């Protein structure tokens, strides 16, 4: 089973990874973590610095998530893309990964009180 997870290192992305591992461990999934660094809207040096910082943060988050998967003995791959997150996630799913399941966490810093969180 191939599972693609949109991963940015946020609280909800970490929870989505943990839940995916818990729910699908017995199926021996191959998880592909996909992170997207959004290109700056203009090319000033300040924006380039912010972009490089975001890129470095994403690399760190991906490395931490890969370590979690490896500790849980889950096969893991990663992909770091640049561009509009919505378009690049669709590109990765349709053209590169071809997952059986796509996991995208809710974008929020607040705990989710819904059904999945229980």
C-alpha positions as CSV (number, residue, x, y, z in Angstrom):
1,X,0.0,0.0,0.0
2,X,1.4,3.4,-1.0
3,X,0.4,6.3,1.3
4,X,1.3,9.9,0.5
5,X,1.3,12.4,3.4
6,X,1.5,16.1,2.8
7,X,3.9,17.0,5.5
8,X,5.0,20.4,6.9
9,X,6.1,19.5,10.4
10,X,3.1,21.1,12.0
11,X,1.3,19.6,15.0
12,X,-1.5,18.3,12.8
13,X,0.9,16.9,10.2
14,X,2.8,15.0,13.0
15,X,-0.6,13.7,14.3
16,X,-1.6,12.6,10.9
17,X,1.7,10.7,10.5
18,X,1.3,9.0,13.8
19,X,-2.3,8.0,13.1
20,X,-1.4,6.8,9.7
21,X,1.3,4.6,11.1
22,X,-1.1,3.3,13.8
23,X,-3.9,2.6,11.4
24,X,-2.0,1.0,8.6
25,X,1.1,-0.6,10.1
26,X,-0.2,-4.1,9.5
27,X,-0.5,-3.4,5.8
28,X,3.2,-2.7,5.6
29,X,2.7,0.6,3.8
30,X,5.3,2.6,1.9
31,X,4.8,6.2,3.1
32,X,5.9,9.1,1.0
33,X,6.3,12.4,2.9
34,X,5.8,15.3,0.5
35,X,6.7,18.8,1.6
36,X,6.3,21.9,-0.5
37,X,8.3,25.2,-0.1
38,X,6.3,28.0,-1.5
39,X,8.3,30.3,-3.9
40,X,8.6,33.9,-2.8
41,X,6.3,36.3,-4.8
42,X,9.2,38.6,-5.6
43,X,12.9,38.1,-5.8
44,X,14.2,40.5,-3.2
45,X,17.0,39.3,-1.0
46,X,14.8,39.4,2.1
47,X,12.3,37.0,0.4
48,X,15.0,34.7,-0.7
49,X,16.3,34.5,2.8
50,X,12.8,33.7,4.1
51,X,12.5,31.0,1.4
52,X,15.8,29.4,2.3
53,X,14.8,29.4,6.0
54,X,11.5,27.7,5.1
55,X,13.3,25.2,2.9
56,X,15.8,24.4,5.8
57,X,12.9,24.0,8.2
58,X,11.1,21.6,5.9
59,X,14.2,19.6,5.5
60,X,14.6,19.3,9.2
61,X,10.9,18.3,9.7
62,X,11.1,15.7,6.9
63,X,14.3,14.2,8.5
64,X,12.5,14.0,11.9
65,X,9.4,12.4,10.4
66,X,11.6,9.9,8.5
67,X,13.3,9.0,11.7
68,X,9.9,8.3,13.3
69,X,9.0,6.0,10.4
70,X,12.3,4.2,10.6
71,X,11.9,3.7,14.3
72,X,8.5,2.2,13.7
73,X,9.9,0.0,10.9
74,X,7.8,1.7,8.3
75,X,9.2,2.1,4.8
76,X,9.5,5.7,4.0
77,X,10.4,8.0,1.1
78,X,10.4,11.8,0.8
79,X,9.9,14.5,-1.7
80,X,10.6,18.2,-1.3
81,X,9.0,20.4,-4.0
82,X,8.9,24.1,-4.7
83,X,5.9,26.1,-5.8
84,X,2.2,26.4,-5.0
85,X,1.4,23.8,-2.4
86,X,-2.0,22.9,-3.9
87,X,-0.6,22.4,-7.4
88,X,2.6,20.6,-6.3
89,X,0.7,18.1,-4.0
90,X,-1.6,17.3,-6.9
91,X,1.5,17.0,-9.2
92,X,3.2,14.7,-6.8
93,X,0.1,12.5,-6.4
94,X,-0.8,12.3,-10.1
95,X,2.6,12.2,-11.7
96,X,5.2,10.9,-9.2
97,X,3.8,8.9,-6.3
98,X,0.5,7.4,-7.5
99,X,-0.6,6.7,-3.9
100,X,-3.4,4.4,-2.8
101,X,-4.2,7.0,-0.2
102,X,-3.5,10.7,0.2
103,X,-3.3,12.1,3.8
104,X,-3.6,15.9,4.3
105,X,-4.0,17.2,7.8
106,X,-6.2,20.2,8.7
107,X,-4.2,23.4,8.7
108,X,-4.6,24.8,12.2
109,X,-2.6,25.4,15.3
110,X,-5.7,24.4,17.4
111,X,-6.5,20.9,18.5
112,X,-9.2,19.2,16.4
113,X,-12.2,18.2,18.5
114,X,-13.7,16.2,15.7
115,X,-14.3,12.5,15.2
116,X,-10.8,11.7,14.1
117,X,-9.2,13.2,17.2
118,X,-11.2,11.0,19.5
